[in-house]
Amino acid sequence: MDPLATLLDGPRARGAFLLRSILSPPWSLRIADRAPLTLMYLVSGGAWVVPDAEPAVRMRPGDIAVVRGPEPYTVADDPATAPRIVIRPGQVSTGPDGELCDEMDLGVRTWGDDPQGSAVLISGTYQMGGEVSRRLLTALPHVLHLPGEAWHSSLPALLSEEVVRDLPGQDIVLDRLLDLLLIAVLRAWLSRPEAGAPGWYAARSDPVVGPALNLLHDNPAHPWTVASLAAQSGVSRAALGRRFTEVVGEPPMSYLTGWRLALAADLLREPDATVAAVARKVGYSTPFAFSTAFKRVRGVSPQRHREGAPAAGGVAATR
């Protein structure tokens, strides 16, 4: 499996929060839900995504934005419009004063201040950190903006149709549609020159590093050394070590450790996973060795991670 495929294998929505918002200017939503990731598709009208510490991003009809949490941000018709509604953890909507907004229901998964509003925004929010792997989150900017004209997909329109349907099994349909749309957006975005994709993404097409990366991702449990990796990649040990560090930004064995532990962090979220089984699956001979490495890199033990304790340093604690 190529490195991009392993990265995109992460999204697993479970009861994601899907909503169609219909709003009339002036409008402004302060998003303080601490969700790890939110995808927004602007159907009509205009909108701005306004991070607290970065430039505002303008959205036009057909555009998609992916916003990485948990830092708060604002979505508004204009960057100058003051927030009128605050979205809090648990997707609770209040006014700036904390009073609940209980008169904005416009139908099935539809919400807003005007049924005829000019701005229609579809949003899908991953609500649990384990639903999106940290190795995916760390590859993203705070706000990823993909203009509508930059790609072609039927998925946004399909999500717009499905989000307002009330049928048996609809939550599962929406979860999978959100995953598919996110994956399609990320693939389109990473292929753009201005994306500033991580080093390993560019490395996938490098004649020296690409084969080595594929080997590491295909079989992380193998007892790799730089020498064995170089031999199977068809290059010298020195050439591989030098080129890998130059392109990816770290030596092969350092990358392998990060990849193993990132994979382990996702595996530990599976209901039936045990520390011993995960240790074997990612290449550690004993649970003790695995636990020591995991805690050193992530700041919590594997067991604490399974229980939902945050890693030291938050998202940035994992490659």
N, C-alpha and C positions, 0 to 999 in steps of 0.2 A: 504494500500500500504506500503511495507517495505521501510526503509530509503534509501536503495540502489536504489530502483525503483524511488523514488522521486528525488534523485540526478540525475539519468540518464535521467529523463524526461525533462531536461533542454535544450539540444542542438536543435536549430531551425535555420538552415542555411537559409539565404535569399540572393540568388545571390552570394554564396560563390565563392572565386577565386580558380579555379581548373586548374592545369597546369602539363604537362609532360615536364620535363627538360632532355635533352640529352647533355652530356658534356664529353670532353676528358681531362685527366690530363695533366698539373696541372690546377685545377679550384678551385675557392673559391668565394662564394656568401656571402656578408654581408647583413643580414636581419635586416632592420631598418624601417619596415613598421608600427610598433606599433600596430599590430593586436593582439587581445586578445588570440587567439589560432590557432596553425597551426599543421596539421597532415601530416607526411611525410612517404611514403612507398618506400623503396629502391628495385627496380625491379632487377637491375643488377649493377655490379661494386662495388666500395667501397665508403664510405662517413664517415665523422665525423661531429657531431654537437658540436660546440665549444662555450659555454656560456662565457661571459666576466669574470665572477667571480666564476666559478665552473669548475671541471674537464671536459675535452672533452669526448664525448660519441661516441664510434665506432659503425657504422652500417654496417651490412653485408646484402647480398641479402635476401629478405624476411622479414627483420626487419622493425619495425614501431617505429617512434619517435613522441611524442606529445610535442610541445614546447609552454609553456605559456608565453604570452607577458605581458606588452608591451616592456620589455627590449630588446635591440638588441642582436644579436648573429650571429655566422658565421656557414655556412655549406660548407665543403670543402673536397677535396680528401685526404688532409693531414692537421693536425692542424698547420703545419708550413707554409702552402701556404698562401701568402698574398692575401687579398680580391681583386678581379679583377672587380667585379660587385657589385653594391649596390642596394638593393631593398628598395625603399622608400615608404612612405604613398601613398595609391592609387595604389600600385603595379607598380609604375614607376621604370624602370630599368635604371641605369646610371653607368658610370665608376666612379672610386674613385674621379675623378676631377669634377663630376657632369654632364658630357656630356651624352646625351641620347644614349641608346643602341637601335638602330633602324634597325639592320641588323641580328637579331637573331631569326626571325620567321621561324619555321620549319613546319608549318601546323596547323591544328585545335588544339587549346589549347596545342601546342607543341612549345618549345623554346629551344635554346641552341647554342653551338658553333661548333657542328659537328653532322650531321645526323647519322654518324656511331659511335658516342661516346660510350665508354664502360660503362659509368655511366648513368643509367636511373632512375629518381626520380619522383614519383608522389606526388604532394603536394596539400593540400586543406586548405584554409585559411578562418576562420571566420573573417569577416571584421568589424563587429559592436559588441560593448560590450554587447548589449542586446540579441544577438543571443546565447550566452552561459552564463548561470547564474553564478553569483559570488560565490554561494555556491558550484558549481562544480569547478570553478577555484581555490578556496582556498583549495580544497582537493587534488590538484595536485602539484607535484614538478615542478621546472622550466623546466626540461627535463625528460619526462617519456619515457623509452626505453623498448620496448617489443620485445625480440628476436623472429625470425620467428619460431624457433623450440619449442617455449614455448606455442604455441596455434595453433589451426587449424580452418581456416575460408576461405570460398570462396569469401568473400567480397573484399579483396585487389585485387584479379585478376579481379573481376567484375568491380571494379572502373577503373582499368587499361584499360579495354576494352571500357568502356563507355566514358572515358574522351576525347577520340579522335573522337567521333562520333558527327556529325552535323545533328541532327534530330529535328523535332518539339517537343517542350517541354523538350529539353535535359537539360536545366538549372535546372528545377525542379527535374528531375531524379538524376542529380549529387548532388543537395542539400540533397536529402533524402538519397542517398548512403553514402555521407560524414557523415551525422548524424548517420546512422546505423553502419558504420565502427568505428566511435569514441566511440559509446556506447559499441560495442563488445570489442574493445581494452581496455576500462576502466574496464569492467567487468572481463576480463582476467587478467589484471594487478593487480586489487585490491585483487584477490584471491591468489596472490603470496606472500610468507612470507616476501620477501625482499622489498615489496612495501611500508612498513611503513604507512599503511592505517590509516586514522583518527580514533579516539576513538569510534565514533558512529558506524563505520563499524564493528569493533570487537564486539561491544555491541549488535548487532542485534541477535547474537546467545546466548547471556547471558540469563539465565532463569529468572533473576529478571528484568534486564533493557530492554531486547528485547521486551516483551509485552508492556511496558510503551512507548517505542519509537514508536511502531506501532500505539498506541492510539493517540499520539501527531501528528504523520504524517497523520493519517487518518482523524482527526477532529481537526485541529488547532484552529478553531473558538470556540470550546467548552470552557466554563469558568473553566478551569482546576485549581485545587489546588493540592498540593502534596498529601493531604489526599485522594481526589477523585481519583487521578491517581493510588495511591497505592491500594485503594479498588478494582478498576477494574482490577488491575494487580495481585491481590491475595496475596499481601505481606503487611507488616506493613509499616507505614509512615516512621519510622526511618530507616528501612532496605532499602527501596527504595531510600531515600535521600542519604544515605551513599554509597550504591553500585553505584548509578547513577553517583555521583560525582567522585567516584574512577575510573570507567570505561570510562566515556565520557569526564571527565575533567572539568565539571561544573555542578551546581545543575539543577534539572529538570526544574524549572521555568525560569532560565536564558537561558537554551537551548530552551525552548518554545518561549521565546521572540525573540531570534535570528532566529529561524525557521520561525516564523510568519513574521518577517520583510524581511527575504530573499525571502520568498514566495511572499510577497507584492511587492518587487522590481521587480520581474519577471512579476507579474500581471499588474503592472503599465505600462509596455511596450506594453500591448495589445491596439490596436487602439481605442476600444470603452470603455475602462476602465475609471471609475471615481474614485476620491479619496474616496468618501463616500462608493461606492460599494466595493472597495478593502478593506477598513477598516472593513466593516461588514464581508467580506469573511474570514479575518484572525483573527477575534475575538476581534475587538475594538468596543466599544459601540458608540463612536462618532468620526467623522473625526478629531476633534481637538486633542483627546487623541492619535489617530493614528499618526497624523502629528507630535506631540510632541515627541513621541517615535521614529519615523522614523528619524527625524532630529537629535535627541540625539545620535543615534547609527551610522547613515550613514553620518551625517554632512551636508546634504542638505534636503530641504523639499521634500515631495512626488511630488509636481508639478515640481520643478526643476529637480528632477530625471527623470520624464517623458520627459522633454525637452532635456535630454541628458547631464546634468551637471555631472561632475565626483564626486564621493563620496569622502569625506575627507579621506585621507590615502590610496586612490586607492583601489585595490582589497582586501587588508587586512582589509578593514572596515567592512566586512560582514563575518559571520561565514560560 
